[in-house]
Amino acid sequence: MPVVDDSRDPRVYLALERTFLAWIRTGLALMGFGFVVARFGLFLRELASMRVASPAEMSGLSVPIGTALIVIGVTVNILAAIHHVQSIKKVNAGEPIVGRPSRLGLVVAFVLAAAGLAMAIYLGSHEIR
């Protein structure tokens, strides 16, 4: 079986590019979701002001949570770009890229899981009228 030089194999570069673009999509989705969450509080306030009954109690958490999601999305995009450049440099230098779990992926997964759990607890503890 012939030995393939990864630094000359276009499939390696294309795989790195696909991974990078997937992280960019993830960052953009986080930023978009953050914007929606931030504006959802405004929507609820407008909806409550149109009601004849007393408006529901608003905690004002949507803007900070939405802003945090936007910041997380920006951070994911920056870290993805840094990781992509480092990976390309490794391939160009002939260093092997050892398969291991993505630290960025694990951090994003745990942060989003914690944020989702916090939102679920918050929504479960507040009665919507």
MDAnalysis code that builds the backbone (N, CA, C; Angstrom):
import MDAnalysis as mda
import numpy as np

u = mda.Universe.empty(387, n_residues=129, atom_resindex=np.repeat(np.arange(129), 3), trajectory=True)
u.add_TopologyAttr("name", ["N", "CA", "C"] * 129)
u.add_TopologyAttr("resid", np.arange(1, 130))
u.add_TopologyAttr("resname", ["MET", "PRO", "VAL", "VAL", "ASP", "ASP", "SER", "ARG", "ASP", "PRO", "ARG", "VAL", "TYR", "LEU", "ALA", "LEU", "GLU", "ARG", "THR", "PHE", "LEU", "ALA", "TRP", "ILE", "ARG", "THR", "GLY", "LEU", "ALA", "LEU", "MET", "GLY", "PHE", "GLY", "PHE", "VAL", "VAL", "ALA", "ARG", "PHE", "GLY", "LEU", "PHE", "LEU", "ARG", "GLU", "LEU", "ALA", "SER", "MET", "ARG", "VAL", "ALA", "SER", "PRO", "ALA", "GLU", "MET", "SER", "GLY", "LEU", "SER", "VAL", "PRO", "ILE", "GLY", "THR", "ALA", "LEU", "ILE", "VAL", "ILE", "GLY", "VAL", "THR", "VAL", "ASN", "ILE", "LEU", "ALA", "ALA", "ILE", "HIS", "HIS", "VAL", "GLN", "SER", "ILE", "LYS", "LYS", "VAL", "ASN", "ALA", "GLY", "GLU", "PRO", "ILE", "VAL", "GLY", "ARG", "PRO", "SER", "ARG", "LEU", "GLY", "LEU", "VAL", "VAL", "ALA", "PHE", "VAL", "LEU", "ALA", "ALA", "ALA", "GLY", "LEU", "ALA", "MET", "ALA", "ILE", "TYR", "LEU", "GLY", "SER", "HIS", "GLU", "ILE", "ARG"])
u.atoms.positions = np.array([
    [0.844, -1.174, 0.000],
    [0.000, 0.000, 0.000],
    [0.892, 1.240, 0.000],
    [0.695, 2.138, -0.950],
    [1.556, 3.316, -1.028],
    [1.271, 4.294, 0.114],
    [2.324, 4.944, 0.567],
    [2.193, 5.942, 1.624],
    [1.738, 7.255, 0.990],
    [0.690, 7.834, 1.551],
    [0.134, 9.081, 1.020],
    [0.654, 10.228, 1.870],
    [1.186, 11.237, 1.190],
    [1.656, 12.439, 1.871],
    [0.453, 13.347, 2.110],
    [0.054, 13.450, 3.392],
    [-1.138, 14.238, 3.729],
    [-1.002, 15.706, 3.342],
    [0.227, 16.202, 3.304],
    [0.395, 17.612, 2.961],
    [0.121, 17.871, 1.476],
    [0.047, 16.830, 0.690],
    [-0.230, 16.983, -0.744],
    [-1.608, 16.432, -1.128],
    [-2.270, 15.778, -0.196],
    [-3.575, 15.185, -0.479],
    [-4.666, 16.246, -0.321],
    [-5.352, 16.606, -1.386],
    [-6.365, 17.667, -1.287],
    [-7.541, 17.288, -0.388],
    [-7.769, 15.992, -0.190],
    [-8.884, 15.582, 0.666],
    [-8.697, 16.060, 2.099],
    [-7.454, 16.111, 2.560],
    [-7.181, 16.571, 3.921],
    [-7.548, 18.044, 4.050],
    [-7.138, 18.848, 3.088],
    [-7.460, 20.271, 3.122],
    [-8.969, 20.504, 3.004],
    [-9.611, 19.728, 2.150],
    [-11.053, 19.874, 1.981],
    [-11.803, 19.470, 3.253],
    [-11.329, 18.431, 3.927],
    [-11.944, 18.025, 5.191],
    [-11.766, 19.107, 6.255],
    [-10.583, 19.699, 6.299],
    [-10.345, 20.795, 7.247],
    [-11.241, 21.990, 6.928],
    [-11.417, 22.252, 5.652],
    [-12.269, 23.373, 5.231],
    [-13.728, 23.112, 5.598],
    [-14.208, 21.881, 5.402],
    [-15.589, 21.541, 5.762],
    [-15.811, 21.682, 7.259],
    [-14.852, 21.240, 8.035],
    [-14.959, 21.367, 9.489],
    [-14.997, 22.831, 9.901],
    [-14.130, 23.640, 9.302],
    [-14.097, 25.067, 9.602],
    [-15.429, 25.723, 9.254],
    [-15.970, 25.408, 8.090],
    [-17.233, 25.996, 7.677],
    [-18.392, 25.538, 8.565],
    [-18.327, 24.312, 9.069],
    [-19.354, 23.843, 10.004],
    [-19.307, 24.650, 11.298],
    [-18.106, 24.959, 11.779],
    [-17.982, 25.786, 12.979],
    [-18.474, 27.210, 12.714],
    [-18.222, 27.735, 11.539],
    [-18.708, 29.072, 11.197],
    [-20.239, 29.080, 11.191],
    [-20.845, 28.041, 10.620],
    [-22.310, 27.945, 10.636],
    [-22.841, 27.863, 12.060],
    [-22.146, 27.130, 12.903],
    [-22.562, 27.021, 14.307],
    [-22.498, 28.383, 14.989],
    [-21.407, 29.116, 14.767],
    [-21.278, 30.450, 15.354],
    [-22.356, 31.399, 14.858],
    [-22.642, 31.347, 13.566],
    [-23.689, 32.204, 13.009],
    [-25.063, 31.840, 13.565],
    [-25.312, 30.548, 13.722],
    [-26.589, 30.116, 14.291],
    [-26.723, 30.606, 15.728],
    [-25.646, 30.535, 16.495],
    [-25.686, 31.028, 17.869],
    [-25.963, 32.528, 17.907],
    [-25.328, 33.276, 17.017],
    [-25.560, 34.716, 16.976],
    [-27.005, 35.023, 16.572],
    [-27.523, 34.313, 15.584],
    [-28.910, 34.517, 15.172],
    [-29.886, 34.155, 16.273],
    [-29.636, 33.046, 16.949],
    [-30.504, 32.633, 18.052],
    [-30.422, 33.643, 19.193],
    [-29.237, 34.170, 19.450],
    [-29.086, 35.190, 20.478],
    [-29.902, 36.433, 20.160],
    [-29.896, 36.836, 18.902],
    [-30.685, 37.996, 18.479],
    [-32.175, 37.731, 18.688],
    [-32.629, 36.540, 18.325],
    [-34.039, 36.186, 18.496],
    [-34.416, 36.191, 19.974],
    [-33.574, 35.611, 20.816],
    [-33.857, 35.575, 22.255],
    [-33.911, 36.995, 22.815],
    [-32.969, 37.835, 22.401],
    [-32.940, 39.215, 22.902],
    [-34.196, 39.969, 22.491],
    [-34.672, 39.755, 21.301],
    [-35.860, 40.470, 20.813],
    [-37.162, 39.831, 21.284],
    [-37.112, 38.601, 21.760],
    [-38.317, 37.926, 22.221],
    [-38.893, 38.631, 23.449],
    [-38.044, 39.152, 24.316],
    [-38.516, 39.889, 25.485],
    [-39.283, 41.129, 25.078],
    [-38.810, 41.805, 24.046],
    [-39.509, 42.984, 23.519],
    [-40.876, 42.581, 22.974],
    [-40.923, 41.458, 22.276],
    [-42.179, 40.952, 21.738],
    [-43.165, 40.651, 22.864],
    [-42.686, 40.016, 23.940],
    [-43.569, 39.693, 25.061],
    [-44.088, 40.950, 25.752],
    [-43.236, 41.969, 25.883],
    [-43.679, 43.231, 26.497],
    [-44.757, 43.897, 25.641],
    [-44.567, 43.908, 24.330],
    [-45.574, 44.489, 23.433],
    [-46.877, 43.707, 23.503],
    [-46.778, 42.408, 23.554],
    [-47.962, 41.560, 23.636],
    [-48.701, 41.809, 24.942],
    [-47.965, 41.932, 26.041],
    [-48.581, 42.173, 27.344],
    [-49.214, 43.556, 27.407],
    [-48.634, 44.551, 26.753],
    [-49.194, 45.900, 26.795],
    [-50.489, 46.004, 25.993],
    [-50.711, 45.110, 25.049],
    [-51.929, 45.134, 24.248],
    [-53.096, 44.444, 24.962],
    [-52.808, 43.682, 26.004],
    [-53.851, 42.970, 26.733],
    [-54.618, 43.934, 27.637],
    [-55.869, 43.596, 27.882],
    [-56.676, 44.372, 28.821],
    [-56.301, 43.988, 30.248],
    [-55.971, 42.720, 30.449],
    [-55.599, 42.235, 31.776],
    [-54.224, 42.777, 32.145],
    [-53.858, 42.569, 33.392],
    [-52.557, 43.072, 33.854],
    [-51.440, 42.343, 33.119],
    [-50.392, 43.074, 32.739],
    [-49.301, 42.435, 32.007],
    [-48.557, 41.430, 32.877],
    [-48.074, 40.400, 32.240],
    [-47.314, 39.371, 32.961],
    [-46.031, 39.983, 33.499],
    [-45.561, 39.410, 34.553],
    [-44.326, 39.898, 35.156],
    [-43.154, 39.597, 34.228],
    [-42.402, 40.622, 33.893],
    [-41.262, 40.462, 32.999],
    [-39.978, 40.568, 33.805],
    [-39.099, 39.620, 33.618],
    [-37.851, 39.648, 34.384],
    [-36.743, 40.377, 33.634],
    [-36.874, 40.519, 32.328],
    [-35.857, 41.218, 31.564],
    [-34.599, 40.399, 31.339],
    [-34.706, 39.083, 31.382],
    [-33.532, 38.227, 31.167],
    [-33.247, 37.972, 29.699],
    [-34.177, 38.287, 28.822],
    [-33.978, 37.924, 27.417],
    [-32.816, 38.685, 26.791],
    [-32.658, 39.962, 27.117],
    [-31.560, 40.733, 26.514],
    [-30.197, 40.222, 26.989],
    [-29.969, 40.006, 28.298],
    [-28.660, 39.477, 28.710],
    [-28.369, 38.075, 28.163],
    [-29.390, 37.219, 28.142],
    [-29.181, 35.860, 27.619],
    [-28.906, 35.917, 26.120],
    [-29.667, 36.726, 25.396],
    [-29.441, 36.873, 23.953],
    [-28.066, 37.440, 23.656],
    [-27.665, 38.445, 24.426],
    [-26.328, 39.025, 24.244],
    [-25.245, 37.999, 24.526],
    [-25.438, 37.203, 25.567],
    [-24.460, 36.155, 25.890],
    [-24.347, 35.146, 24.748],
    [-25.473, 34.775, 24.147],
    [-25.434, 33.838, 23.021],
    [-24.720, 34.447, 21.817],
    [-24.924, 35.739, 21.592],
    [-24.219, 36.401, 20.489],
    [-22.717, 36.395, 20.751],
    [-22.317, 36.684, 21.980],
    [-20.888, 36.681, 22.341],
    [-20.308, 35.275, 22.209],
    [-21.065, 34.267, 22.615],
    [-20.604, 32.880, 22.460],
    [-20.424, 32.563, 20.973],
    [-21.352, 32.998, 20.130],
    [-21.230, 32.771, 18.683],
    [-19.994, 33.428, 18.101],
    [-19.732, 34.666, 18.509],
    [-18.528, 35.361, 18.036],
    [-17.276, 34.628, 18.497],
    [-17.274, 34.188, 19.756],
    [-16.125, 33.453, 20.302],
    [-15.899, 32.149, 19.548],
    [-16.980, 31.443, 19.236],
    [-16.862, 30.193, 18.469],
    [-16.232, 30.471, 17.108],
    [-16.655, 31.537, 16.446],
    [-16.085, 31.849, 15.130],
    [-14.603, 32.196, 15.224],
    [-14.222, 32.959, 16.225],
    [-12.804, 33.323, 16.389],
    [-11.964, 32.090, 16.699],
    [-12.436, 31.262, 17.640],
    [-11.679, 30.056, 17.993],
    [-11.618, 29.071, 16.825],
    [-12.693, 28.988, 16.036],
    [-12.684, 28.111, 14.860],
    [-11.648, 28.577, 13.851],
    [-11.546, 29.881, 13.650],
    [-10.555, 30.414, 12.709],
    [-9.139, 30.116, 13.194],
    [-8.891, 30.309, 14.484],
    [-7.564, 30.022, 15.036],
    [-7.227, 28.541, 14.892],
    [-8.191, 27.677, 15.223],
    [-7.952, 26.231, 15.112],
    [-7.715, 25.818, 13.664],
    [-8.446, 26.414, 12.745],
    [-8.281, 26.086, 11.327],
    [-6.876, 26.457, 10.839],
    [-6.430, 27.650, 11.201],
    [-5.085, 28.081, 10.792],
    [-4.025, 27.151, 11.382],
    [-4.176, 26.773, 12.647],
    [-3.216, 25.865, 13.278],
    [-3.211, 24.495, 12.595],
    [-4.386, 24.004, 12.249],
    [-4.469, 22.697, 11.581],
    [-3.812, 22.731, 10.207],
    [-4.050, 23.796, 9.450],
    [-3.430, 23.925, 8.126],
    [-1.913, 23.997, 8.269],
    [-1.429, 24.731, 9.259],
    [0.018, 24.812, 9.483],
    [0.602, 23.446, 9.814],
    [-0.102, 22.649, 10.620],
    [0.370, 21.306, 10.964],
    [0.462, 20.425, 9.723],
    [-0.579, 20.479, 8.887],
    [-0.578, 19.654, 7.675],
    [0.552, 20.097, 6.746],
    [0.736, 21.408, 6.591],
    [1.804, 21.910, 5.727],
    [3.189, 21.537, 6.241],
    [3.331, 21.443, 7.565],
    [4.616, 21.070, 8.151],
    [4.833, 19.566, 8.152],
    [3.813, 18.820, 7.768],
    [3.946, 17.372, 7.724],
    [3.660, 16.696, 9.054],
    [3.175, 17.441, 10.031],
    [2.836, 16.865, 11.331],
    [1.503, 16.133, 11.220],
    [1.410, 15.005, 11.907],
    [0.128, 14.289, 11.857],
    [-0.931, 15.007, 12.695],
    [-2.140, 14.988, 12.202],
    [-3.267, 15.522, 12.977],
    [-3.937, 14.318, 13.624],
    [-3.709, 14.179, 14.904],
    [-4.209, 13.017, 15.631],
    [-5.689, 13.225, 15.938],
    [-6.471, 12.192, 15.672],
    [-7.895, 12.281, 15.957],
    [-8.146, 12.275, 17.455],
    [-8.790, 13.311, 17.927],
    [-9.163, 13.418, 19.335],
    [-10.430, 14.240, 19.412],
    [-11.133, 14.150, 20.528],
    [-12.351, 14.968, 20.656],
    [-12.022, 16.452, 20.574],
    [-12.879, 17.190, 19.931],
    [-12.686, 18.623, 19.773],
    [-12.986, 19.323, 21.090],
    [-11.997, 20.015, 21.635],
    [-12.214, 20.756, 22.883],
    [-13.243, 21.863, 22.669],
    [-13.147, 22.538, 21.528],
    [-14.101, 23.604, 21.225],
    [-15.519, 23.044, 21.173],
    [-15.680, 21.915, 20.531],
    [-16.996, 21.285, 20.438],
    [-17.547, 20.893, 21.797],
    [-16.687, 20.333, 22.642],
    [-17.133, 19.943, 23.977],
    [-17.519, 21.151, 24.821],
    [-16.724, 22.209, 24.751],
    [-17.033, 23.417, 25.527],
    [-18.348, 24.026, 25.052],
    [-18.521, 24.150, 23.743],
    [-19.759, 24.718, 23.211],
    [-20.951, 23.845, 23.609],
    [-20.805, 22.543, 23.525],
    [-21.899, 21.637, 23.883],
    [-22.287, 21.790, 25.353],
    [-21.300, 21.852, 26.244],
    [-21.609, 21.973, 27.670],
    [-22.174, 23.345, 28.023],
    [-21.660, 24.404, 27.408],
    [-22.196, 25.745, 27.671],
    [-23.640, 25.844, 27.188],
    [-23.907, 25.324, 25.998],
    [-25.279, 25.375, 25.483],
    [-26.222, 24.472, 26.267],
    [-25.716, 23.344, 26.740],
    [-26.542, 22.471, 27.573],
    [-26.893, 23.169, 28.888],
    [-25.925, 23.852, 29.482],
    [-26.188, 24.593, 30.722],
    [-27.166, 25.735, 30.475],
    [-26.996, 26.448, 29.353],
    [-27.920, 27.544, 29.034],
    [-29.327, 27.005, 28.786],
    [-29.432, 25.894, 28.078],
    [-30.741, 25.286, 27.833],
    [-31.401, 24.813, 29.112],
    [-30.619, 24.225, 30.001],
    [-31.149, 23.779, 31.286],
    [-31.614, 24.972, 32.117],
    [-30.840, 26.045, 32.116],
    [-31.223, 27.249, 32.862],
    [-32.511, 27.845, 32.301],
    [-32.639, 27.876, 30.975],
    [-33.871, 28.406, 30.371],
    [-35.063, 27.508, 30.689],
    [-34.859, 26.199, 30.673],
    [-35.948, 25.276, 30.989],
    [-36.399, 25.445, 32.437],
    [-35.451, 25.599, 33.347],
    [-35.790, 25.810, 34.754],
    [-36.525, 27.138, 34.923],
    [-36.024, 28.160, 34.247],
    [-36.664, 29.477, 34.338],
    [-38.090, 29.437, 33.810],
    [-38.274, 28.838, 32.642],
    [-39.609, 28.769, 32.054],
    [-40.544, 27.892, 32.887],
    [-39.990, 26.843, 33.487],
    [-40.804, 25.972, 34.321],
    [-41.199, 26.591, 35.650],
    [-40.412, 27.543, 36.115],
    [-40.705, 28.140, 37.420],
    [-41.567, 29.392, 37.332],
    [-41.802, 29.913, 36.126],
    [-42.622, 31.111, 35.951],
    [-43.909, 30.749, 35.223],
    [-45.003, 31.118, 35.828],
    [-46.302, 30.832, 35.234],
    [-46.603, 31.845, 34.145],
    [-47.017, 31.373, 32.989],
    [-47.377, 32.260, 31.876],
    [-48.896, 32.387, 31.858],
    [-49.382, 33.616, 31.846],
    [-50.831, 33.836, 31.892],
    [-51.351, 34.221, 30.538],
])
